[in-house]
Amino acid sequence: MNLNVYKWVAAGISISCSIMQATAIISIQWIAWICLMVSVLMWTYISYIEKDKARLTQQIVFIVLSFVAIYNWFQHR
């Protein structure tokens, strides 16, 4: 299985969402976080297939912290 396409799509999503967050438009930040979580899920899948345990662990922690960040954002908005 060629994972290069998945890697480039995940990277593109990450870059696009990072730009969205850098604009500091608060009303779209939650959209960027959700899209970034999709990207992280893609990287998690890639890490699992490639048996890269360090990157897999990092991605899982990021997913959990993303859920916490979104929850906190909606609570304090």
Secondary structure, DSSP 8 states (H G I E B T S, - for coil): ---HHHHHHHHHHHHHHHHHHHTT-GGGHHHHHHHHHHHHHHHHHHHHHTT-HHHHHHHHHHHHHHHHHHHHHHH--
